[in-house]
Amino acid sequence: MTSAFWDSSALVPLCVQQQPSSAVRQMLDIYELTVWWATPVEMRSAFERLRRTGQLTAPEYAAAGERLERLRRGWRELQPGAALRKDAEDILTRFALKAADALQLAAALTWCSGDARDCTFISGDDQLLQAARGVGFLIVKG
């Protein structure tokens, strides 16, 4: 199995039934999960938003949380640090990203030791995918 960095936007469909869910589930057979430390917070935020807007019922919300916990047991999680924060700040000068997306991309760069060639970045966010391609990642739309 190939290792890849997964953005939270590609992981949420693994926990909540959404349009890309089946395609993203197939990626789990190909790519191991490497994520940023704050990914569970971003995912919980998405679950809460979907619950508040009525797109998730109470049982679906509970099931999403359970799926997240199962995923967590099998993923590699990159921790925060000063170098990663500096990389995120530098990324913001190059790309029009939100802070959380810059941190995701900086974590991915940390994961591949700053050399994104031959490393895969999976995201459902087109703007983040463009930035990931801009720093040299192979990108996969999740």
C-alpha angles and dihedrals in degrees: 000000000000121000118235138173112245123204116212091249088066093045099050092070088058089062102033127043105251135149096273094042099107094046092048091049089056089055089061087069090056107033132048116222121256115167144172119261093249095050094102090054091051091048093049088049090055091048091050092049091050091048093049092050092049095248091118125048119216092261091047090049091051091047091051090055091050092050090050091053091050091050091049092058090061105038134091111234124206114218127222121258143154095268092051091049090051090050090051091051090050091048089055090060090055104038137035096241135142116251093254091052092049089052090049091052093045089052090051090052090050089051092055094041092247095302108102096178110119091009121117125225118192121197141146091215114094095200092051091046090054090052091047090052088047092060092046107267124144101238132214123189109231 
